Amino acid sequence: MAGGIWRSFQKSKTLRYGVPMLLLIIGGSFGLREFAQIRYDAQKLHRKIDPALEEKLKKSKVSLESEYEKIKDASLDDWKNIRGPRPWEDSKSLQDKQQ
């Protein structure tokens, strides 16, 4: 009986190659999920914020309206485009020439 099952296992390509491949794919999926979860748990531990800094962030609430009020009166029409130095140019001489 056991010999017949073994012979059918050796003759059938589906059982010989397909089943181990499916087990490898499914098992790899579960293993990858567990390793990824360990990674994300470790990142959560490293992201802990200092309590004093957290209080400061909670206290200074920044809203879109408050930022709009800050830049509402800024003049956006009188600006000058200043080119930065290229790698082969001396930045000090270029700044002196632009001023």
N, C-alpha and C positions, 0 to 999 in steps of 0.2 A: 504494500500500500504506500509506504513512504517512498519507495523507489519510483513508483509511478508518478507521484507528485513531483519528485525531484527531476525526473526526465521531462515532464511537461514544462517545468520551470526552465530547464536548459534549452528546450526547443522553441519556446514562445519568446519572440523578440520583445513583445509588449511587456511581458513579465520580467524579462531579463534586463531591459534597458529603460523602459518607460516608467515602471513603478519606482525604481530608485531615483530617477530623475525628478519625478513628481514629489517624492519625499524630500529630496534635496531642496527643491524650490519652495515648498510649503514650510519646511523646517527653517530654511534660511530667512524666510519672511518673518517668522515669529522671533528668531534670534536677532535679526536686525531691529525689530521693534523694541526688544528689550534693551539692546545696547543704545539705541537712540534715546530711550526714556532715561537711562542712566546719565547720558550726556546733558539732557535738558534739566534734570534734577540738579546736577552739579552747577549748571549755569545759574539756576535760581539761587543757590547758596552764595555764589560769588557776587550777585547783584544786590545784596543787602546794602541799604544806604545808612549812613551815619544818622542817628536820631535827630541831632541838632540841625543837620542839613535838611532832613525831611520836614521838620517843623518850619524852617525858613521857606522852603518851597511851598508848603501849604499856606503860609501866611501871605506871601506875595503872589496873589492870584493875578494872572495876566489874561486879559480878555481881548477879543478882537476890537471892541469898541475903544478900549483905552489905548491900544496901539494906533488905531486910526486917528484919534484925537492928537497924538503926538506928531504924526506926520502930515496932518491935514494942512497946516499952514506952511509947510516946507515948500520952497521955490524949486520946482523941478525943471524950469526952462533955462536957467542960466548955469550950465555946467560945461566943463571942458573935458574933452577926451584926451587922456594922457597915455601915451604908449609906453609900455614897460621895456626895459632893456632886453636885447637879444643876448644869447649866451656868449657870443664873441665880442660884445660891446662892453665898454667900461660904464658901469651904472652911474658913477659920480659925474663923469663928463657929460653924459646924456641928461642927467637931472639939471646940471648947470646950464646946458644949452636950452632946455625947455623953459627955464625961469628967466 
